[in-house]
Amino acid sequence: MTEKVLETKELWAGYYGVAAVRNLTIDIEPGEIFALLGPNGSGKSTTLLTLAGVLKPIKGDVKFVGHSISAMPSHSIAQLGILLVPETRGIFSTLTVKENLALVRAKASERTIDAALDLFPQLKARINNKGNELSGGEQQMLALARAIAMEPKLLMVDEMSLGLAPNIVVDLLDKLTDLSKKLKMAILLVEQHISMALKYANKFAVLRHGECVLKGDAIQMSYDPQLLYKAYFGIK
């Protein structure tokens, strides 16, 4: 039996003791892409921040490769191999692409940095440009390259498609899918574009008002899109 990369059990998460996510139980295996779906304010980003250790669970548990990480600080969780690419992308706008990547050199080798750059030839050509000189797509490439260079076991990406043209998003998702299969890297993808997310995901869950209202196999759900849309929009 394959060991789960990530498991949450009856996870409650939020801010200052007020739950924004309630009773969330999901699991992700190596090489899987898991799509966490839901409208704005449903608790998706709160879930990612909790899994990354930025927020502490109110109750419930988070396990990473079989071990509880609920009480661990965020830097220790990152060292274990859980990395978050936030919605804001988290790059340093006044540093060049090369300098942004150099910041992870303590955790990544020249080999893995070069391999990450090879995934994004367009970014490689802009190696001496500053972050604020890059397009939105190039900034997302830089954020992804920096995370991939550290060879995570679980890569979490929050709203990758935000502000990007659909063709750029498809290209990025194609690259992530290939990488996930090659390295057995699990990916947790928070996305508002339902059909696009399901095309690439193995499993999914829909959050609405902080509760999981539907979850399952992404391929099977593609045969019954109405059920998914009803859960997403709260239609009975």
C-alpha positions in Angstrom: 0.0 0.0 0.0 1.4 3.4 -1.0 2.1 5.7 1.9 0.2 9.0 1.7 2.2 12.1 1.2 -0.4 14.2 3.0 -3.4 13.4 5.2 -5.7 15.7 7.0 -8.1 14.3 9.6 -11.1 16.4 10.7 -9.0 19.5 10.3 -10.4 22.8 11.6 -8.4 25.9 10.6 -8.8 29.7 10.8 -7.8 32.9 12.4 -7.7 33.8 16.1 -9.6 30.7 17.0 -12.4 31.4 14.5 -12.7 28.5 12.1 -12.7 29.3 8.3 -12.3 25.6 7.5 -14.2 22.9 9.3 -13.8 19.1 9.5 -11.7 18.7 6.4 -10.4 15.2 5.7 -8.4 14.6 2.5 -5.4 12.6 1.4 -2.8 12.9 -1.4 -0.5 10.1 -2.6 2.9 10.5 -4.4 2.6 11.7 -7.9 -1.0 12.8 -7.5 -2.5 16.1 -8.4 -5.2 17.2 -6.0 -7.5 20.1 -7.0 -9.0 22.1 -4.1 -11.9 23.9 -5.6 -14.4 26.5 -4.3 -15.6 30.1 -4.7 -13.8 33.0 -3.1 -13.9 32.9 0.7 -14.5 29.2 0.9 -11.3 28.5 2.9 -9.0 27.3 0.2 -6.1 29.6 1.0 -6.6 29.1 4.7 -6.2 25.4 4.1 -2.9 25.9 2.3 -1.5 28.2 4.9 -2.4 25.7 7.6 -0.7 22.8 5.7 2.4 25.0 5.3 2.4 25.7 9.1 1.8 29.5 8.7 -1.5 28.9 10.6 -1.8 26.3 13.4 -4.8 24.0 13.3 -7.6 24.8 15.6 -8.2 21.1 16.0 -7.7 18.0 14.0 -4.5 16.7 12.6 -2.2 17.0 9.5 0.2 14.2 8.7 3.0 14.2 6.2 4.4 10.8 5.1 2.8 9.3 8.2 4.0 11.8 10.8 2.0 14.5 12.5 3.2 18.0 11.6 0.4 20.0 13.2 2.6 21.5 15.9 5.7 22.1 13.7 6.8 25.6 12.7 6.5 26.6 9.0 10.3 26.5 8.3 10.6 23.0 9.6 7.6 21.9 7.5 9.3 23.4 4.4 12.5 21.6 5.2 10.5 18.3 5.3 9.4 19.0 1.7 6.1 20.9 1.7 6.4 24.1 -0.3 3.8 26.7 -1.0 3.7 29.0 -4.0 1.3 31.7 -2.7 -1.3 33.6 -4.8 1.1 36.7 -4.6 3.9 34.4 -6.0 6.3 35.6 -3.3 9.2 36.7 -5.6 11.4 39.7 -4.8 10.6 42.3 -7.4 13.9 44.3 -7.0 16.1 41.2 -7.4 16.9 39.5 -10.7 15.8 36.1 -11.7 19.3 34.8 -10.9 19.3 36.5 -7.5 15.8 35.2 -6.6 16.9 31.6 -7.4 20.2 32.2 -5.4 18.1 32.7 -2.3 17.2 29.0 -2.2 20.8 27.8 -2.8 21.1 26.7 0.8 18.3 24.1 0.2 18.9 23.5 -3.5 21.9 22.6 -5.6 23.1 24.1 -8.8 21.9 21.0 -10.5 18.3 21.4 -9.3 18.3 25.1 -10.0 19.5 24.5 -13.5 17.0 21.7 -14.0 14.2 24.0 -12.8 15.3 26.7 -15.3 15.4 24.2 -18.1 11.6 23.7 -17.6 11.1 27.4 -18.4 13.3 28.5 -21.4 11.5 31.9 -21.5 12.6 32.5 -17.9 16.1 31.3 -18.6 16.4 34.0 -21.3 15.5 36.6 -18.7 17.9 35.5 -16.0 19.3 39.0 -15.4 16.0 40.8 -15.4 14.5 42.0 -12.2 11.2 40.5 -10.9 9.3 43.7 -11.6 10.5 43.6 -15.2 8.9 40.2 -15.8 5.4 39.5 -17.2 2.8 37.9 -15.0 3.5 34.5 -16.6 7.2 34.9 -16.1 6.8 35.8 -12.5 4.7 32.7 -12.0 7.4 30.7 -13.7 10.0 32.1 -11.4 7.9 31.3 -8.3 7.5 27.7 -9.6 11.1 27.3 -10.6 12.3 28.5 -7.1 10.0 25.9 -5.4 10.8 23.1 -7.8 14.5 23.6 -7.4 14.1 22.5 -3.7 12.6 19.2 -4.9 9.5 19.2 -2.7 7.5 16.1 -2.0 4.4 18.2 -1.9 4.1 21.4 -4.0 1.1 23.6 -3.1 0.1 26.2 -5.7 -2.5 28.9 -4.8 -4.5 30.3 -7.8 -1.8 29.8 -10.4 -4.1 31.0 -13.2 -4.8 34.4 -11.6 -4.2 37.1 -14.1 -2.7 34.8 -16.7 -3.8 34.0 -20.3 -5.3 30.5 -20.6 -2.6 29.3 -23.0 0.1 30.2 -20.4 -1.8 28.4 -17.6 -2.1 25.3 -19.8 1.6 25.3 -20.5 2.5 25.6 -16.8 0.0 22.8 -15.9 1.5 20.6 -18.6 5.0 21.1 -17.2 3.8 20.5 -13.6 2.0 17.3 -14.6 5.0 15.9 -16.4 7.2 16.8 -13.4 4.8 15.2 -11.0 4.8 11.9 -12.9 8.6 12.0 -13.3 9.5 12.8 -9.7 6.5 11.3 -7.9 5.9 14.8 -6.6 2.4 15.4 -5.2 0.7 18.7 -6.1 -2.1 20.4 -4.3 -3.6 22.9 -6.7 -6.0 25.6 -5.5 -8.0 26.8 -8.5 -11.2 28.6 -9.4 -11.2 27.4 -13.0 -13.1 24.1 -12.4 -12.8 22.4 -15.9 -9.1 23.2 -16.2 -8.3 21.9 -12.7 -10.3 18.7 -13.3 -8.5 18.0 -16.6 -5.2 17.7 -14.8 -6.2 16.4 -11.3 -6.5 12.9 -10.1 -8.6 13.8 -7.1 -10.6 16.9 -6.0 -12.5 18.4 -3.2 -15.0 21.3 -3.2 -15.0 23.7 -0.3 -18.0 26.0 0.3 -18.3 28.2 3.4 -15.4 26.3 4.9 -16.9 22.9 4.6 -16.1 20.1 2.1 -19.3 19.6 0.2 -18.0 17.2 -2.4 -14.8 15.2 -3.1 -13.8 12.2 -5.2 -12.1 11.0 -8.4 -11.6 13.8 -10.9 -12.0 11.6 -14.0 -15.3 10.2 -12.7 -16.6 13.6 -11.9 -15.9 14.8 -15.4 -18.8 12.5 -16.4 -21.2 14.3 -14.1 -20.2 18.0 -14.2 -23.7 19.2 -13.0 -23.1 17.6 -9.6 -19.9 19.4 -9.3 -21.3 22.8 -10.3 -24.2 22.4 -8.0 -21.8 21.7 -5.1 -19.6 24.6 -6.1 -22.4 27.2 -6.3 -24.6 25.7 -3.5 -27.5 24.7 -5.8 -29.8 22.1 -4.5 
